[in-house]
Amino acid sequence: MGLPVIVLGCKADLGNQEVTPADASMMLGRYDTGLIPVSITDPSLKDKLIKSFDYLLRAIVRERGEPHVYKVKKI
């Protein structure tokens, strides 16, 4: 299966990105992945950040075949 690839667009709340989300998505399309805008100052974007790392950690545990169950602590 392999590990998933995700791309996080940090500080998405600032609005003055050097690369627009549309340009990033077009560039990432060839890798069959998308862009997840995240930030720690906007509650909805912070939730996306937490869920992204939760997803990656679960994928790593699943790939290793470990039966470990963990809980993500909200920050």
Secondary structure by P-SEA (a helix, b strand, c coil): ccbbbbbbbcccccccccccaaaaaaaaccccbbbbbbbcccaaaaaaaaaaaaaaaaaaaaaacccbbbbbbcc
